[in-house]
Amino acid sequence: MENKYDVSLVIPTYNVMSKTIGKDLAIDLGLNTIKNQLVEGFSLEIIFVDDFSTDNTVEHILKWISNHPKINAKMIPMQERGYGPGPGRNFGMSHAQGEFIFFMDNDDQLGGPGCLFEMFQYAKKCESDVVIGTVEGKGEGHSVATSLFKEGNIEKVTYFDINPIANVGVYSRLFKRSFVEEIGAHFPKVGENQIYEDLYFPVQVMAKNPHISILTNQTYYYWVRTDGDHLHIAQLKGSEDKFKQMFNMMKLVEDSPPIIQAAYLERMLDLGPVIVLLDEVRSRKHQMLRSSMHYQLQEKIKENLTKEIFSYLPYMKQLFVKIIIENDYINAVEKYKAYKFLKAQPAIVELKNPLAEMDVLSIAMAKESKYKDLKNELDSISADVEREKISFSISNNQQEVSILVCDRELKKRKYFQVVNRGISASETTKTSSIEIKEIVDLFGKNNVTVDFYKVSEDASGRLLEMIPVVSSFKGKNISVKDATVKAYKNWKGSLSLVMK
């Protein structure tokens, strides 16, 4: 089909009238951002695909289309129930006439005015098959992976730089329609497993090694948490079906270059069912189910893994793979405890090669055991944010402790000697509080996240322990200099700062 438009925007819909953000319908807020995409010299078509909504979704959208005659939009009803957004996206693609396709969920929002035109221009400039634009989560607790965007604009991605499969989803991506049609990429079809449908399609595309570009000049898409349900999926599957779909996607990349197979394996190891697979459970039923799933995962990885694929994995993922494939379920559970501890405390063991046999796990298991005995120390120091300072409280009769402030990648770090508030800080290097502006000066303000740890060292200065500094507050924003600093309690219950 020839290209009549620059971009086709495909939006599957289902019962949108129950999805709200405050007092507003989520669909209306999204439609307002679509209006902002009308730019001179840019041709855009919008294709709504409704999956047999039982409310007045169709009427509501048709009214909007009627009220905006300058916008080239149409509503196409599904021929049969899709039970999920995937079949609707397939149906929309079959009607698309744009050079590029962009997918949007009916409760999400596009970025600033003309952002789709900017992505289109960038795709033409870079001769891209796929352009991935910056995406942000919107709503309480709604965050997205940002690893793709740390290096800024990239005209042609290589898998040595970043893993484009790491950021799950089809949102904020511009796909060249001729490339998609040439390789036959599609979402799960009607009657097929709809689990991970938003990963199933991009894995097919990435498997064929397209020209991928990254664009970070602005936010191009907002993934929104609404007060109602997200896009309806009637097929609620258990872990067994999730693993089946993971294995299906593994087949999609089996003929791809080893580095792309490694990229998918890296992403698969971060999916929920794999992350919790080796968590300790007491129920006999759950133990049996997880043992069976572990065996299946073990066999699939062994079946597909080569030394070259393994070599392209990040070292912590290599370690995770070794735990899965070299151990029975019981031993894997024990070693996974140490792996999680090692992952949460990246500097707990300072080894140049943490993959040397399994020594790193033995050390981490011993450390993890000792860590359990340090609960009193965890409670011995806490932090709070007071105006433009972080104040520390020390108990257990400790006079002073060492605090490490570091970024998530441990590229920058600074140590502070913090004294008990009841004891005056006689030396300039010792304090009972830290100025936030000092942290901003050190780490910058480019969405950098820093964490706080109580640390101890041996006589040679080698780091022995890193214990998170606990915090009781939920979060607050502080303006310091020309930066906005968000202080919050992270998943460990300890203090983190994000500086923008």
ABEGO torsion letter per residue (X at the ends): XBBABABBBBBBBBGAAABBBEABBAAAAAAAAAAAABBBGBBBBBBBBBBGBABAAAAAAAAAAAABAABBBBBBBBABBAGEAAAAAAAAAAABABABBBBBBAABBBBBBGAAAAAAAAAAAAGBABBBBBBBBBEBGBBBBAAAAAAEBBABBBAAABBAAABBEABGBBBBAAAAAAAGBBBBBBGBBABGAAAAAAAAAAAAGBBBBBBAABBABBBBBBABBBBBBABBBBAAAAAAAAAAAAAAAAABBAAAAAAAAAAAAABAAAAAAABBBABAAAAAAAAAAAAAAAAAAAAABBAAAAAABBAAAAAAAAAAAABBAAAAAAAAAAAAAAAABAAABBBABAABEAAAAAAAAAAAAAAAAAAAAAAABBBBBBEABBBBBBBGGBABBBBBBBBAAGABBBBBBBBBAABBBABAABBABBBAAAAAAAAEABGBBBBBBBBBBBAAGBBABBBBBBBABAEBBBBBEABBBBBBBBAAGBBBBBBX
